[in-house]
Amino acid sequence: MNIAPALIKKYNIPVPRYTSYPTVPFWDPVKPSSKQWFDIVKHTFDQTNEEQGISVYIHLPFCESLCTYCGCNTRITKNHKVEEDYIEVLLTEWKQYLSVFGTRPIIRELHLGGGTPTFFSPENLKSLIEQLLQECEIHPSHEFGFEGHPNNTTKEHLQVLYDVGFRRVSYGIQDLDLKVQQTINRIQPFEHVQRATLDAREVGYESVNFDLIYGLPYQNNTTIADTIQQITKLSPDRIAYYSYAHVPWVKPGQRSYSSKDLPANEEKQQLYALGKSLLTNLGYVDVGMDHFALKTDELYKAMRQGTLHRNFMGYTVSNTSLLIGLGTSAISDAKYAYLQNQKKVEDYKSDIATGNLSILKGHLLTEEDLMIRGIIKELTCKGVVDFTDAMQHPQWSQIKDRLQKMEADGLLTMLKSQVRVSSIGKNLIRNIANTFDLKYHQPSAENKNTFSQAI
């Protein structure tokens, strides 16, 4: 559904994506100690391991070339000798957690992200996963997935990871227009995407996801329509349709083009509306923020059953309370606290080598944090939330006033103790979530360059 220009102007402001609450820039200025963190991890593990299992995210930061649009933490190199040493450090970090757990963890969810995980050879990826799982149990409903680059994901990569339990692969497509690809330095012909997808299906992968981005330099209605027309010939099970975040003050690579090359405001929103319309007509269902799935996919089924979950890895069907992040810049979530590892490979390796955690920052959640976090999760996963608890918030009158103004704009409906997001509001879910974020985030000049625009 198209959003009126007046609403775009009003709501297209810098707001967080709310992959966590509070969001990373507002975490405690004093990071938790290793003891504090491990105590909380142990407490959460003991509460949830037997019932839920745990999630593990592994950040593999290496890429052979820089995609200039990318906001991920990467290390650009063509030296593949870095692989084995990095894996050794990852496994050393994992052993720290194993010693804290005290019993065998049950792995429910495992995800390889980056960077480019398929920068690593199939043999090294197999060695990493086999060693990591050596002292673990595998949950019967486990979900293992990895991010692959269509240019370098070989059938051997797919087979090796399939053999150790992976059934889901996500390919970063972004856009298939050559001019757009050249500008963002990610040239990958459709033939490469097709080969990687057909290989995954032949090996036996049950879910293939494509990442697309709207708002990239030189994109227009034609490039979006052509890209979607081509990629849907391959019938991916899921499609993530992300808004490009232009943050050149954070990612200098984005300075290779300027804001004048980007579709802005109404034009960018029209690209989203076009993409959503095309995907819907092709049978994809909007399951949540930026994500679409076929009705045969587990993500859609979880949405229908009300069991959809969202964490630092995005939407998932595995609802776990403990997520352990391994590797540079990886974020862990222990329900009552967050922790992020050092971003520089050298700093991360040095810390782990000394037997310590590699802590860049962290946050211990208050009771209020936990309540607001729960509300935001319900909004982004279900589109409806009970705000009975929020009515006890000392600033409830201010929250209510903001919600009522959004209701007047057609973004939501307020019932006795519920907020229900409208079809227009789904496009501005970040703004609705922000309504409850009075403690940390307020639109102001000082955080203007902290977050990307809502649209």
C-alpha positions, 0 to 999 in steps of 0.5 A: 500500500502506498503511503501518502507523501505527507506521511512519508515526510512526517515519518521518514526520520532516523529511527533504530531497526530494533533488532534489540532493545535497547539498541546498541548505541544506547547500551551501558557506557560501562561494559559488564565484566566477564564474571557478570556476563558468564553468571547471566549466561549460566542462569539463562542456560540453566533456565532454558537449555532443556526446554528450548535449546540455544542458538549460536551465531558465528561471524566470519568477517572475511571478503575478497572485495568490498561491496560498498553498500554493505553495513556489516563488519568485514575484513577485506583480503584475498589471503585465505591463510587466515581461515585456519587461524580464525577457526582456532580462535572461534573454537577457543572462544566456544570452549569458554562457554562450554566450561560455563554451561556445565552440561552439554548444550542443545543446539536449536539454531546455528547460523553462519554470517559475515562477511562471506562465510563461503570465503572459507573452503568447504573443508575448513567449514566442515572442520569448524562445524564438526568441532563446534558440535562435538560436545553438543546435542542437536535439537530435533527441530534444529534450524541450521542456515548460512549466508552464501555469495552466489559467485563463490558458493560451490556445490561442495560448500553446499554438500559439506554443510548439508552433511553436518545439518544445514538445510537453509541457505541465504543468498545476497542478490540485492539487485541484478541491474548491471549499473547498480551492481557496478556502483555498489561493487557487487557484480553477480550475473543471474546465471551465478544466482541460478547455479547456486540456487539449483545446486542447493535444491539438488543437494536437498536444502529445504529453504532458499532465501534471497536478500534484495535491497531497495533504495540503492544508487540508480535503482528505479521501478524498472530495475526493481521489476526486472530483478524480481521478475528474474529471481522469482523464476527460481521460486526462492522460499523466502525473500528479504526486501531490505531498505538500504541504509545510507550511513557513510559516516559509519561505512566510508565505502558508501562515499563512492556515490552520493545521496543524489544518486539514491532514490529518496523519500516518495521515490524510495517508498514507491520502490518498496510498494512496487516490490511488495505488490509484485511479490504479493502477486507472485504468492509471497506473504508479508510475514514481518519487517522486510520479510516475505515467504511462500505459504509452504515455508516454515517462516510463514507457518510460524507467523500464522501460528503466532510463534515467529521470533526475531533476534539479531539474526532476523526472523526465525522459527526457533524461539530461544532465550540464549543466543551465543555470538562467536567471532569478531563483532558478534552479539550475544543475547542472554535474555537479561543482558547483551554483549558484543565482541571486539570488532577488529580481528586483531583485538578479538584474537588477542583477547581470546588468546589471553583466556578472556572474553573479547568484550567491546560493549554490553548491557544489563537489562532492567525490568523496564527494558525487559517489558519494552523489549517484549512489546517491541518483539510482539509488534514486529513479530505479530503486528499486535501487542497487549500494552497492559503492562506499559500502562504502568509505565511512568511516562504512559501518558506520553506513550499513549499520546504518541500512539493516538497521533499514529492512530489518527494517521492510520498506522494503527488501531488502539483497542482497550489494551491493544495496539493493532498495526494497520497495513500502512503501519507495517511499512512504518513498524520501526516508527511504531516501535519507537513510540515505546522507546522513551528511555533511550531514543529521542529524535534529535540533532545529536543522534541524527547520524546514528540511525538510517531513515525509516523509509 
